[in-house]
Amino acid sequence: MELTIYEPAYYSKINGSDPNIKSFLDKISSFVVDKTYSPVIFEIMIAPVVAPKEILDQGLWDESAKCWPSSNDAAVFIHIPYKEYVNASVDEKKETSFIISVFSDGEDREKRKNQCEAI
């Protein structure tokens, strides 16, 4: 299975790519290569979305999960709080991009962080 975690959508489009964040997410993605978790899904794409409320309120960059069984792909788009991300240090952005992307389930951030640290 392949896992691809993209740099935050919208934010990266407006502000450009951050090589520190991209490198970090690429390393996480490479950890999953050559592992089999499902006979149905071979590639999962995760795209955290960092955008101001005004953009999200326009219906752009919706939070969603999609699956295409015919191509064995799935994609997940998850919102990350804009102000929190923009004001974060590089290390905090790495943590936020990964933890919220992988463990976003409506629970609080601290619980997601604890889940991540337990892995």
Contacts in CASP RR format, 6 or more apart in sequence:
PFRMAT RR
TARGET T0000
AUTHOR 0000-0000-0000
METHOD contacts of the structure
MODEL  1
MELTIYEPAYYSKINGSDPNIKSFLDKISSFVVDKTYSPVIFEIMIAPVV
APKEILDQGLWDESAKCWPSSNDAAVFIHIPYKEYVNASVDEKKETSFII
SVFSDGEDREKRKNQCEAI
1 32 0 8 1.000
1 33 0 8 1.000
1 35 0 8 1.000
1 36 0 8 1.000
1 37 0 8 1.000
1 38 0 8 1.000
1 41 0 8 1.000
1 42 0 8 1.000
1 43 0 8 1.000
1 44 0 8 1.000
2 29 0 8 1.000
2 32 0 8 1.000
2 33 0 8 1.000
2 42 0 8 1.000
2 43 0 8 1.000
2 44 0 8 1.000
3 28 0 8 1.000
3 29 0 8 1.000
3 31 0 8 1.000
3 32 0 8 1.000
3 33 0 8 1.000
3 43 0 8 1.000
3 44 0 8 1.000
3 46 0 8 1.000
4 29 0 8 1.000
4 43 0 8 1.000
4 44 0 8 1.000
4 45 0 8 1.000
4 46 0 8 1.000
5 25 0 8 1.000
5 28 0 8 1.000
5 29 0 8 1.000
5 46 0 8 1.000
5 47 0 8 1.000
5 48 0 8 1.000
5 97 0 8 1.000
5 98 0 8 1.000
5 101 0 8 1.000
5 102 0 8 1.000
6 12 0 8 1.000
6 25 0 8 1.000
6 45 0 8 1.000
6 46 0 8 1.000
6 47 0 8 1.000
6 48 0 8 1.000
7 17 0 8 1.000
7 18 0 8 1.000
7 21 0 8 1.000
7 22 0 8 1.000
7 25 0 8 1.000
7 48 0 8 1.000
7 97 0 8 1.000
8 21 0 8 1.000
8 47 0 8 1.000
8 48 0 8 1.000
8 49 0 8 1.000
8 50 0 8 1.000
8 80 0 8 1.000
8 85 0 8 1.000
8 97 0 8 1.000
9 47 0 8 1.000
9 48 0 8 1.000
9 49 0 8 1.000
9 50 0 8 1.000
9 51 0 8 1.000
9 61 0 8 1.000
9 77 0 8 1.000
10 49 0 8 1.000
10 50 0 8 1.000
10 51 0 8 1.000
10 55 0 8 1.000
10 60 0 8 1.000
10 61 0 8 1.000
11 50 0 8 1.000
11 51 0 8 1.000
11 82 0 8 1.000
11 85 0 8 1.000
11 86 0 8 1.000
12 18 0 8 1.000
12 50 0 8 1.000
18 90 0 8 1.000
18 93 0 8 1.000
20 90 0 8 1.000
20 94 0 8 1.000
21 90 0 8 1.000
21 93 0 8 1.000
21 94 0 8 1.000
21 97 0 8 1.000
24 94 0 8 1.000
24 97 0 8 1.000
24 98 0 8 1.000
25 94 0 8 1.000
25 97 0 8 1.000
25 98 0 8 1.000
28 98 0 8 1.000
40 69 0 8 1.000
40 72 0 8 1.000
41 67 0 8 1.000
41 72 0 8 1.000
41 73 0 8 1.000
41 74 0 8 1.000
42 72 0 8 1.000
42 73 0 8 1.000
43 72 0 8 1.000
43 73 0 8 1.000
43 74 0 8 1.000
44 73 0 8 1.000
44 74 0 8 1.000
44 75 0 8 1.000
44 76 0 8 1.000
45 73 0 8 1.000
45 74 0 8 1.000
45 75 0 8 1.000
45 76 0 8 1.000
46 75 0 8 1.000
46 76 0 8 1.000
46 78 0 8 1.000
46 101 0 8 1.000
46 102 0 8 1.000
47 75 0 8 1.000
47 76 0 8 1.000
47 77 0 8 1.000
47 78 0 8 1.000
48 77 0 8 1.000
48 78 0 8 1.000
48 79 0 8 1.000
48 80 0 8 1.000
48 96 0 8 1.000
48 97 0 8 1.000
48 100 0 8 1.000
48 101 0 8 1.000
49 56 0 8 1.000
49 61 0 8 1.000
49 63 0 8 1.000
49 77 0 8 1.000
49 78 0 8 1.000
49 79 0 8 1.000
49 80 0 8 1.000
50 79 0 8 1.000
50 80 0 8 1.000
50 82 0 8 1.000
50 85 0 8 1.000
50 86 0 8 1.000
51 60 0 8 1.000
51 61 0 8 1.000
51 79 0 8 1.000
51 82 0 8 1.000
52 82 0 8 1.000
53 82 0 8 1.000
55 61 0 8 1.000
56 79 0 8 1.000
61 77 0 8 1.000
61 79 0 8 1.000
62 77 0 8 1.000
63 77 0 8 1.000
63 78 0 8 1.000
63 79 0 8 1.000
64 76 0 8 1.000
64 77 0 8 1.000
65 74 0 8 1.000
65 75 0 8 1.000
65 76 0 8 1.000
65 77 0 8 1.000
66 74 0 8 1.000
66 75 0 8 1.000
66 76 0 8 1.000
67 73 0 8 1.000
67 74 0 8 1.000
67 75 0 8 1.000
68 74 0 8 1.000
76 101 0 8 1.000
78 100 0 8 1.000
78 101 0 8 1.000
78 104 0 8 1.000
80 96 0 8 1.000
80 97 0 8 1.000
80 100 0 8 1.000
80 101 0 8 1.000
84 96 0 8 1.000
85 93 0 8 1.000
85 96 0 8 1.000
85 97 0 8 1.000
88 96 0 8 1.000
95 113 0 8 1.000
98 116 0 8 1.000
99 109 0 8 1.000
99 112 0 8 1.000
99 113 0 8 1.000
99 116 0 8 1.000
100 109 0 8 1.000
100 112 0 8 1.000
102 116 0 8 1.000
103 112 0 8 1.000
103 115 0 8 1.000
103 116 0 8 1.000
104 112 0 8 1.000
105 112 0 8 1.000
END
